[in-house]
């Protein structure tokens, strides 16, 4: 009974000072009321400074993603071109039509596409054949292993298609040859 009386009196006094705060806030917030506005302002100021900084370097995210993703495709393309006979044999084993032509086309698409994505040159344009290359890989090779939607969503080729789609829609970012080329040609961009 005594505890209830102390809590009720404290609650009334605290609610009177703070304009009727929620009951659940009374016990936890009452001892910290003198620090709450200051702490909230400090968090808001720090978050604002951090967001301003991140906004100033927003060009860095697309650049790093494009360089690493492009390098991945450049490297796999080089390996496939250097071992085109072995890559063609794999295409024959998978039952891909015109295996020699298809293997060469796929390998060179990856090599050239990876290099252009790294440079940020014709990024949107080169994303289209890269997407087609991945769709062909899914349809002719990878889909044989699919048991359901989970396997499709978790397939590497699906993730690659999504990244290429992002590059197609968003472009290469501010730090790219596409942006420099657009400025030189006088094309207005949103970046």
WOKAMO-V372218 format. One record per backbone hydrogen bond with DSSP energy under -1.0 kcal/mol. CO is the residue of the C=O (numbers start at 0). NH is the residue of the N-H. E is the energy in kcal/mol with one decimal. If there is no record, write none. Layout:
BEGIN
CO:NH:E + CO:NH:E
END
This chain:
BEGIN
0:4:-2.0 + 1:5:-2.4 + 2:6:-2.7 + 3:7:-2.6 + 4:8:-2.5 + 5:9:-2.7 + 6:10:-2.6 + 7:11:-2.4 + 8:12:-2.4 + 9:13:-2.7 + 10:14:-3.1 + 11:15:-2.1 + 12:16:-1.7 + 13:17:-1.8 + 14:19:-2.7 + 21:24:-1.0 + 22:25:-1.0 + 24:28:-2.8 + 25:29:-1.4 + 28:31:-1.3 + 29:32:-1.1 + 31:34:-1.4 + 31:35:-1.6 + 34:38:-3.0 + 35:39:-2.9 + 36:40:-2.2 + 37:41:-2.3 + 38:42:-2.7 + 39:43:-2.4 + 40:44:-2.7 + 41:45:-2.5 + 42:46:-2.7 + 43:47:-2.3 + 44:48:-2.4 + 45:49:-2.5 + 46:50:-2.7 + 47:51:-2.4 + 48:52:-2.4 + 49:53:-2.6 + 50:54:-2.1 + 51:55:-1.9 + 52:56:-1.4 + 54:57:-1.2 + 56:59:-2.0 + 58:62:-1.4 + 59:63:-2.7 + 60:64:-2.5 + 61:65:-2.6 + 62:66:-2.7 + 63:67:-2.4 + 64:68:-2.5 + 65:69:-2.6 + 66:70:-2.2 + 67:71:-2.0 + 68:72:-1.7 + 69:73:-2.7 + 70:74:-3.0 + 71:75:-2.2 + 72:76:-2.4 + 73:77:-2.5 + 74:78:-2.2 + 75:79:-2.1 + 76:80:-2.5 + 77:81:-2.6 + 78:82:-1.1 + 80:83:-1.0 + 82:86:-2.3 + 83:87:-2.5 + 84:88:-2.0 + 85:89:-1.8 + 86:90:-1.9 + 87:91:-2.2 + 88:92:-2.3 + 89:93:-1.8 + 90:95:-2.5 + 97:101:-3.3 + 98:102:-2.6 + 99:103:-2.1 + 100:104:-2.7 + 101:105:-2.6 + 102:106:-2.6 + 103:107:-2.6 + 104:108:-2.1 + 105:109:-2.2 + 106:110:-2.4 + 107:111:-2.7 + 108:112:-2.4 + 109:113:-2.5 + 110:114:-2.0 + 111:115:-2.6 + 112:116:-2.4 + 113:117:-2.3 + 114:118:-2.1 + 115:119:-1.4 + 115:120:-2.5 + 118:176:-1.8 + 119:177:-2.7 + 121:125:-3.0 + 122:126:-1.4 + 124:127:-1.0 + 125:129:-1.4 + 126:130:-2.3 + 127:131:-2.4 + 128:132:-2.5 + 129:133:-1.8 + 130:134:-2.5 + 131:135:-2.6 + 132:136:-1.8 + 133:137:-2.4 + 134:138:-2.9 + 135:139:-2.8 + 136:140:-1.8 + 136:141:-2.5 + 137:142:-2.7 + 141:144:-2.1 + 142:145:-1.3 + 147:151:-1.3 + 148:152:-2.7 + 149:153:-2.2 + 154:158:-1.6 + 155:159:-2.6 + 156:160:-2.3 + 157:161:-2.1 + 158:162:-2.2 + 159:163:-2.8 + 160:164:-2.7 + 161:165:-2.2 + 162:166:-2.4 + 163:167:-2.5 + 164:168:-2.5 + 165:169:-3.5 + 166:170:-1.8 + 173:175:-1.6 + 175:179:-1.6 + 176:180:-2.9 + 177:181:-2.5 + 178:182:-2.2 + 179:183:-2.4 + 180:184:-2.3 + 181:186:-2.8
END
